[in-house]
Amino acid sequence: MPLACPSRTIHHSHDAIMRNWKSIMEKVNSKLQMENIHIMQENERLRKTAELLDQENQALLTQLKQRLAVPGNSSSSASNSKSKRSKK
């Protein structure tokens, strides 16, 4: 019965460990890639929502400015009458 060469056994074990390590790292990498894809999709969804909210905010701001610019509108009239009453 021939004796096993210790360096050959060590080399074989090292190769098996490296193959196992590579397999584990490939699985981890795949998982991280999937997480990254989901994060990018969520980021795009949130960006679109933020864009819509900004458009709505700009429209409301424009409406407010238009209402405040109209002479004799109810909000400025009410504030003027209050200030006139407080002066009396």
A tleap script that builds the chain and sets N, CA, C and O, in Angstrom:
source leaprc.protein.ff14SB
mol = sequence {
  NMET PRO LEU ALA CYS PRO SER ARG THR ILE
  HIE HIE SER HIE ASP ALA ILE MET ARG ASN
  TRP LYS SER ILE MET GLU LYS VAL ASN SER
  LYS LEU GLN MET GLU ASN ILE HIE ILE MET
  GLN GLU ASN GLU ARG LEU ARG LYS THR ALA
  GLU LEU LEU ASP GLN GLU ASN GLN ALA LEU
  LEU THR GLN LEU LYS GLN ARG LEU ALA VAL
  PRO GLY ASN SER SER SER SER ALA SER ASN
  SER LYS SER LYS ARG SER LYS CLYS
}
set mol.1.N position { 0.861 -1.174 0.000 }
set mol.1.CA position { 0.000 0.000 0.000 }
set mol.1.C position { 0.905 1.235 0.000 }
set mol.1.O position { 1.724 1.410 0.902 }
set mol.2.N position { 0.751 2.100 -1.032 }
set mol.2.CA position { 1.604 3.284 -1.091 }
set mol.2.C position { 1.174 4.315 -0.064 }
set mol.2.O position { -0.011 4.459 0.239 }
set mol.3.N position { 2.140 5.017 0.457 }
set mol.3.CA position { 1.859 6.065 1.439 }
set mol.3.C position { 1.376 7.325 0.731 }
set mol.3.O position { 1.861 7.677 -0.344 }
set mol.4.N position { 0.424 7.987 1.346 }
set mol.4.CA position { -0.085 9.236 0.774 }
set mol.4.C position { 0.927 10.333 0.992 }
set mol.4.O position { 1.526 10.442 2.061 }
set mol.5.N position { 1.111 11.131 -0.015 }
set mol.5.CA position { 2.049 12.255 0.076 }
set mol.5.C position { 1.366 13.387 0.829 }
set mol.5.O position { 0.320 13.856 0.379 }
set mol.6.N position { 1.908 13.850 1.956 }
set mol.6.CA position { 1.249 14.895 2.741 }
set mol.6.C position { 1.051 16.194 1.964 }
set mol.6.O position { 0.020 16.851 2.112 }
set mol.7.N position { 2.022 16.569 1.142 }
set mol.7.CA position { 1.870 17.825 0.405 }
set mol.7.C position { 0.751 17.722 -0.622 }
set mol.7.O position { 0.059 18.703 -0.897 }
set mol.8.N position { 0.576 16.523 -1.190 }
set mol.8.CA position { -0.503 16.328 -2.156 }
set mol.8.C position { -1.859 16.424 -1.450 }
set mol.8.O position { -2.787 17.025 -1.992 }
set mol.9.N position { -1.989 15.855 -0.273 }
set mol.9.CA position { -3.227 15.913 0.510 }
set mol.9.C position { -3.533 17.353 0.904 }
set mol.9.O position { -4.678 17.798 0.818 }
set mol.10.N position { -2.511 18.071 1.334 }
set mol.10.CA position { -2.695 19.481 1.715 }
set mol.10.C position { -3.125 20.295 0.506 }
set mol.10.O position { -4.021 21.134 0.602 }
set mol.11.N position { -2.480 20.046 -0.640 }
set mol.11.CA position { -2.816 20.776 -1.862 }
set mol.11.C position { -4.264 20.494 -2.267 }
set mol.11.O position { -5.003 21.406 -2.638 }
set mol.12.N position { -4.660 19.217 -2.190 }
set mol.12.CA position { -6.025 18.833 -2.535 }
set mol.12.C position { -7.026 19.507 -1.587 }
set mol.12.O position { -8.058 20.007 -2.033 }
set mol.13.N position { -6.726 19.522 -0.289 }
set mol.13.CA position { -7.604 20.167 0.693 }
set mol.13.C position { -7.705 21.662 0.424 }
set mol.13.O position { -8.785 22.246 0.510 }
set mol.14.N position { -6.580 22.272 0.100 }
set mol.14.CA position { -6.568 23.709 -0.190 }
set mol.14.C position { -7.438 24.012 -1.408 }
set mol.14.O position { -8.202 24.978 -1.398 }
set mol.15.N position { -7.329 23.195 -2.455 }
set mol.15.CA position { -8.154 23.388 -3.653 }
set mol.15.C position { -9.643 23.246 -3.328 }
set mol.15.O position { -10.466 24.017 -3.820 }
set mol.16.N position { -9.979 22.266 -2.506 }
set mol.16.CA position { -11.381 22.056 -2.125 }
set mol.16.C position { -11.900 23.246 -1.325 }
set mol.16.O position { -13.027 23.695 -1.527 }
set mol.17.N position { -11.075 23.748 -0.420 }
set mol.17.CA position { -11.464 24.920 0.378 }
set mol.17.C position { -11.659 26.128 -0.531 }
set mol.17.O position { -12.618 26.882 -0.365 }
set mol.18.N position { -10.758 26.315 -1.488 }
set mol.18.CA position { -10.856 27.460 -2.395 }
set mol.18.C position { -12.099 27.359 -3.283 }
set mol.18.O position { -12.762 28.364 -3.538 }
set mol.19.N position { -12.416 26.144 -3.756 }
set mol.19.CA position { -13.633 25.959 -4.562 }
set mol.19.C position { -14.870 26.270 -3.724 }
set mol.19.O position { -15.799 26.923 -4.198 }
set mol.20.N position { -14.879 25.805 -2.492 }
set mol.20.CA position { -15.999 26.061 -1.592 }
set mol.20.C position { -16.125 27.562 -1.311 }
set mol.20.O position { -17.223 28.119 -1.336 }
set mol.21.N position { -14.991 28.203 -1.046 }
set mol.21.CA position { -14.972 29.646 -0.773 }
set mol.21.C position { -15.485 30.419 -1.988 }
set mol.21.O position { -16.262 31.364 -1.847 }
set mol.22.N position { -15.045 30.013 -3.184 }
set mol.22.CA position { -15.488 30.674 -4.417 }
set mol.22.C position { -16.999 30.522 -4.582 }
set mol.22.O position { -17.686 31.475 -4.949 }
set mol.23.N position { -17.509 29.330 -4.310 }
set mol.23.CA position { -18.947 29.079 -4.417 }
set mol.23.C position { -19.732 29.957 -3.440 }
set mol.23.O position { -20.760 30.534 -3.795 }
set mol.24.N position { -19.240 30.047 -2.225 }
set mol.24.CA position { -19.894 30.892 -1.215 }
set mol.24.C position { -19.880 32.350 -1.656 }
set mol.24.O position { -20.896 33.039 -1.564 }
set mol.25.N position { -18.737 32.817 -2.130 }
set mol.25.CA position { -18.613 34.221 -2.535 }
set mol.25.C position { -19.497 34.536 -3.744 }
set mol.25.O position { -20.038 35.637 -3.844 }
set mol.26.N position { -19.646 33.582 -4.657 }
set mol.26.CA position { -20.534 33.785 -5.806 }
set mol.26.C position { -21.983 33.916 -5.348 }
set mol.26.O position { -22.732 34.736 -5.880 }
set mol.27.N position { -22.380 33.111 -4.364 }
set mol.27.CA position { -23.743 33.201 -3.825 }
set mol.27.C position { -23.964 34.541 -3.127 }
set mol.27.O position { -25.003 35.176 -3.306 }
set mol.28.N position { -22.987 34.964 -2.335 }
set mol.28.CA position { -23.084 36.255 -1.640 }
set mol.28.C position { -23.156 37.380 -2.666 }
set mol.28.O position { -23.955 38.305 -2.524 }
set mol.29.N position { -22.323 37.299 -3.696 }
set mol.29.CA position { -22.308 38.322 -4.732 }
set mol.29.C position { -23.659 38.395 -5.446 }
set mol.29.O position { -24.171 39.487 -5.695 }
set mol.30.N position { -24.233 37.246 -5.774 }
set mol.30.CA position { -25.546 37.218 -6.431 }
set mol.30.C position { -26.614 37.848 -5.544 }
set mol.30.O position { -27.452 38.618 -6.013 }
set mol.31.N position { -26.573 37.516 -4.266 }
set mol.31.CA position { -27.545 38.084 -3.326 }
set mol.31.C position { -27.396 39.603 -3.253 }
set mol.31.O position { -28.392 40.328 -3.254 }
set mol.32.N position { -26.158 40.081 -3.189 }
set mol.32.CA position { -25.919 41.528 -3.126 }
set mol.32.C position { -26.347 42.222 -4.413 }
set mol.32.O position { -26.860 43.340 -4.372 }
set mol.33.N position { -26.141 41.571 -5.550 }
set mol.33.CA position { -26.584 42.151 -6.817 }
set mol.33.C position { -28.105 42.285 -6.850 }
set mol.33.O position { -28.627 43.297 -7.315 }
set mol.34.N position { -28.813 41.277 -6.361 }
set mol.34.CA position { -30.279 41.341 -6.323 }
set mol.34.C position { -30.749 42.450 -5.380 }
set mol.34.O position { -31.682 43.187 -5.700 }
set mol.35.N position { -30.106 42.566 -4.225 }
set mol.35.CA position { -30.453 43.644 -3.294 }
set mol.35.C position { -30.215 45.001 -3.947 }
set mol.35.O position { -31.021 45.919 -3.794 }
set mol.36.N position { -29.114 45.125 -4.672 }
set mol.36.CA position { -28.789 46.374 -5.346 }
set mol.36.C position { -29.847 46.720 -6.394 }
set mol.36.O position { -30.246 47.879 -6.513 }
set mol.37.N position { -30.296 45.733 -7.143 }
set mol.37.CA position { -31.346 45.954 -8.144 }
set mol.37.C position { -32.621 46.440 -7.465 }
set mol.37.O position { -33.258 47.379 -7.943 }
set mol.38.N position { -32.999 45.806 -6.350 }
set mol.38.CA position { -34.207 46.222 -5.633 }
set mol.38.C position { -34.058 47.646 -5.086 }
set mol.38.O position { -35.007 48.429 -5.130 }
set mol.39.N position { -32.888 47.977 -4.581 }
set mol.39.CA position { -32.644 49.331 -4.064 }
set mol.39.C position { -32.752 50.353 -5.190 }
set mol.39.O position { -33.341 51.419 -5.008 }
set mol.40.N position { -32.188 50.033 -6.352 }
set mol.40.CA position { -32.260 50.963 -7.487 }
set mol.40.C position { -33.705 51.141 -7.957 }
set mol.40.O position { -34.110 52.248 -8.312 }
set mol.41.N position { -34.485 50.051 -7.959 }
set mol.41.CA position { -35.895 50.146 -8.347 }
set mol.41.C position { -36.672 51.013 -7.357 }
set mol.41.O position { -37.477 51.853 -7.760 }
set mol.42.N position { -36.434 50.811 -6.076 }
set mol.42.CA position { -37.095 51.614 -5.045 }
set mol.42.C position { -36.675 53.077 -5.157 }
set mol.42.O position { -37.500 53.976 -4.991 }
set mol.43.N position { -35.412 53.312 -5.433 }
set mol.43.CA position { -34.908 54.668 -5.604 }
set mol.43.C position { -35.605 55.360 -6.778 }
set mol.43.O position { -35.975 56.529 -6.677 }
set mol.44.N position { -35.781 54.657 -7.869 }
set mol.44.CA position { -36.463 55.220 -9.040 }
set mol.44.C position { -37.921 55.526 -8.707 }
set mol.44.O position { -38.445 56.571 -9.093 }
set mol.45.N position { -38.573 54.610 -7.989 }
set mol.45.CA position { -39.974 54.838 -7.594 }
set mol.45.C position { -40.083 56.079 -6.708 }
set mol.45.O position { -40.973 56.908 -6.899 }
set mol.46.N position { -39.177 56.203 -5.745 }
set mol.46.CA position { -39.192 57.362 -4.845 }
set mol.46.C position { -38.863 58.658 -5.588 }
set mol.46.O position { -39.421 59.712 -5.281 }
set mol.47.N position { -37.953 58.577 -6.568 }
set mol.47.CA position { -37.604 59.759 -7.355 }
set mol.47.C position { -38.824 60.256 -8.135 }
set mol.47.O position { -39.083 61.458 -8.192 }
set mol.48.N position { -39.572 59.323 -8.733 }
set mol.48.CA position { -40.775 59.700 -9.481 }
set mol.48.C position { -41.821 60.309 -8.549 }
set mol.48.O position { -42.466 61.298 -8.899 }
set mol.49.N position { -41.990 59.725 -7.367 }
set mol.49.CA position { -42.936 60.266 -6.386 }
set mol.49.C position { -42.523 61.667 -5.962 }
set mol.49.O position { -43.367 62.557 -5.865 }
set mol.50.N position { -41.244 61.870 -5.711 }
set mol.50.CA position { -40.741 63.190 -5.317 }
set mol.50.C position { -40.962 64.204 -6.431 }
set mol.50.O position { -41.293 65.360 -6.169 }
set mol.51.N position { -40.780 63.774 -7.663 }
set mol.51.CA position { -40.994 64.666 -8.807 }
set mol.51.C position { -42.460 65.088 -8.895 }
set mol.51.O position { -42.759 66.258 -9.133 }
set mol.52.N position { -43.374 64.133 -8.701 }
set mol.52.CA position { -44.807 64.453 -8.730 }
set mol.52.C position { -45.180 65.395 -7.584 }
set mol.52.O position { -45.951 66.334 -7.778 }
set mol.53.N position { -44.641 65.147 -6.401 }
set mol.53.CA position { -44.919 66.019 -5.256 }
set mol.53.C position { -44.377 67.424 -5.495 }
set mol.53.O position { -45.010 68.408 -5.110 }
set mol.54.N position { -43.219 67.523 -6.121 }
set mol.54.CA position { -42.646 68.831 -6.427 }
set mol.54.C position { -43.528 69.578 -7.421 }
set mol.54.O position { -43.758 70.778 -7.272 }
set mol.55.N position { -44.023 68.867 -8.440 }
set mol.55.CA position { -44.921 69.496 -9.418 }
set mol.55.C position { -46.196 69.988 -8.736 }
set mol.55.O position { -46.663 71.096 -9.003 }
set mol.56.N position { -46.751 69.164 -7.862 }
set mol.56.CA position { -47.961 69.554 -7.134 }
set mol.56.C position { -47.682 70.767 -6.245 }
set mol.56.O position { -48.493 71.691 -6.177 }
set mol.57.N position { -46.549 70.761 -5.574 }
set mol.57.CA position { -46.161 71.872 -4.712 }
set mol.57.C position { -46.018 73.161 -5.522 }
set mol.57.O position { -46.471 74.222 -5.094 }
set mol.58.N position { -45.386 73.062 -6.691 }
set mol.58.CA position { -45.213 74.243 -7.543 }
set mol.58.C position { -46.568 74.776 -8.016 }
set mol.58.O position { -46.773 75.989 -8.063 }
set mol.59.N position { -47.488 73.880 -8.364 }
set mol.59.CA position { -48.823 74.296 -8.802 }
set mol.59.C position { -49.568 74.991 -7.663 }
set mol.59.O position { -50.210 76.019 -7.880 }
set mol.60.N position { -49.487 74.440 -6.461 }
set mol.60.CA position { -50.150 75.058 -5.307 }
set mol.60.C position { -49.535 76.415 -4.977 }
set mol.60.O position { -50.250 77.352 -4.621 }
set mol.61.N position { -48.232 76.520 -5.093 }
set mol.61.CA position { -47.556 77.791 -4.840 }
set mol.61.C position { -47.984 78.838 -5.865 }
set mol.61.O position { -48.195 80.000 -5.517 }
set mol.62.N position { -48.112 78.434 -7.116 }
set mol.62.CA position { -48.570 79.349 -8.167 }
set mol.62.C position { -49.989 79.823 -7.868 }
set mol.62.O position { -50.289 81.010 -7.995 }
set mol.63.N position { -50.867 78.891 -7.468 }
set mol.63.CA position { -52.246 79.265 -7.115 }
set mol.63.C position { -52.266 80.247 -5.953 }
set mol.63.O position { -53.010 81.227 -5.978 }
set mol.64.N position { -51.460 79.992 -4.946 }
set mol.64.CA position { -51.402 80.877 -3.783 }
set mol.64.C position { -50.929 82.265 -4.178 }
set mol.64.O position { -51.500 83.264 -3.740 }
set mol.65.N position { -49.900 82.336 -4.993 }
set mol.65.CA position { -49.384 83.635 -5.443 }
set mol.65.C position { -50.437 84.387 -6.247 }
set mol.65.O position { -50.571 85.603 -6.113 }
set mol.66.N position { -51.189 83.663 -7.089 }
set mol.66.CA position { -52.245 84.299 -7.885 }
set mol.66.C position { -53.348 84.846 -6.981 }
set mol.66.O position { -53.846 85.949 -7.209 }
set mol.67.N position { -53.726 84.093 -5.975 }
set mol.67.CA position { -54.775 84.550 -5.055 }
set mol.67.C position { -54.319 85.762 -4.250 }
set mol.67.O position { -55.096 86.687 -4.013 }
set mol.68.N position { -53.066 85.751 -3.835 }
set mol.68.CA position { -52.549 86.878 -3.060 }
set mol.68.C position { -52.345 88.116 -3.920 }
set mol.68.O position { -52.355 89.233 -3.404 }
set mol.69.N position { -52.158 87.936 -5.223 }
set mol.69.CA position { -51.913 89.060 -6.129 }
set mol.69.C position { -53.202 89.760 -6.544 }
set mol.69.O position { -53.155 90.908 -6.985 }
set mol.70.N position { -54.344 89.105 -6.417 }
set mol.70.CA position { -55.621 89.702 -6.823 }
set mol.70.C position { -56.022 90.750 -5.796 }
set mol.70.O position { -56.154 90.436 -4.613 }
set mol.71.N position { -56.223 92.028 -6.246 }
set mol.71.CA position { -56.632 93.064 -5.286 }
set mol.71.C position { -58.036 92.784 -4.742 }
set mol.71.O position { -58.932 92.368 -5.476 }
set mol.72.N position { -58.203 93.019 -3.453 }
set mol.72.CA position { -59.508 92.847 -2.813 }
set mol.72.C position { -59.907 91.398 -2.623 }
set mol.72.O position { -61.088 91.102 -2.441 }
set mol.73.N position { -58.939 90.483 -2.661 }
set mol.73.CA position { -59.339 89.090 -2.431 }
set mol.73.C position { -59.703 88.912 -0.961 }
set mol.73.O position { -59.324 89.727 -0.119 }
set mol.74.N position { -60.423 87.871 -0.661 }
set mol.74.CA position { -60.989 87.706 0.677 }
set mol.74.C position { -59.924 87.587 1.760 }
set mol.74.O position { -60.132 88.094 2.863 }
set mol.75.N position { -58.816 86.950 1.498 }
set mol.75.CA position { -57.829 86.779 2.564 }
set mol.75.C position { -57.135 88.091 2.891 }
set mol.75.O position { -56.909 88.382 4.065 }
set mol.76.N position { -56.785 88.903 1.874 }
set mol.76.CA position { -56.131 90.175 2.183 }
set mol.76.C position { -57.148 91.175 2.721 }
set mol.76.O position { -56.789 92.017 3.543 }
set mol.77.N position { -58.424 91.109 2.280 }
set mol.77.CA position { -59.458 91.991 2.811 }
set mol.77.C position { -59.692 91.698 4.281 }
set mol.77.O position { -59.829 92.612 5.094 }
set mol.78.N position { -59.736 90.429 4.613 }
set mol.78.CA position { -59.969 90.044 6.000 }
set mol.78.C position { -58.826 90.517 6.876 }
set mol.78.O position { -59.059 91.001 7.984 }
set mol.79.N position { -57.613 90.389 6.409 }
set mol.79.CA position { -56.490 90.831 7.232 }
set mol.79.C position { -56.463 92.352 7.325 }
set mol.79.O position { -56.071 92.895 8.358 }
set mol.80.N position { -56.873 93.055 6.259 }
set mol.80.CA position { -56.925 94.516 6.305 }
set mol.80.C position { -58.000 94.995 7.269 }
set mol.80.O position { -57.771 95.937 8.027 }
set mol.81.N position { -59.169 94.363 7.252 }
set mol.81.CA position { -60.238 94.792 8.145 }
set mol.81.C position { -59.872 94.511 9.595 }
set mol.81.O position { -60.237 95.287 10.478 }
set mol.82.N position { -59.166 93.429 9.858 }
set mol.82.CA position { -58.723 93.134 11.219 }
set mol.82.C position { -57.748 94.199 11.690 }
set mol.82.O position { -57.837 94.666 12.826 }
set mol.83.N position { -56.818 94.586 10.827 }
set mol.83.CA position { -55.834 95.586 11.239 }
set mol.83.C position { -56.503 96.948 11.421 }
set mol.83.O position { -56.086 97.716 12.287 }
set mol.84.N position { -57.542 97.272 10.618 }
set mol.84.CA position { -58.260 98.535 10.784 }
set mol.84.C position { -59.012 98.545 12.113 }
set mol.84.O position { -59.056 99.565 12.802 }
set mol.85.N position { -59.611 97.388 12.473 }
set mol.85.CA position { -60.346 97.309 13.732 }
set mol.85.C position { -59.408 97.447 14.923 }
set mol.85.O position { -59.772 98.062 15.925 }
set mol.86.N position { -58.222 96.892 14.829 }
set mol.86.CA position { -57.301 96.959 15.958 }
set mol.86.C position { -56.756 98.366 16.148 }
set mol.86.O position { -56.343 98.710 17.255 }
set mol.87.N position { -56.741 99.197 15.095 }
set mol.87.CA position { -56.254 100.575 15.203 }
set mol.87.C position { -57.270 101.475 15.903 }
set mol.87.O position { -56.883 102.488 16.484 }
set mol.88.N position { -58.553 101.134 15.862 }
set mol.88.CA position { -59.601 101.976 16.450 }
set mol.88.C position { -59.562 101.988 17.917 }
set mol.88.O position { -60.382 102.652 18.551 }
savepdb mol mol.pdb
quit
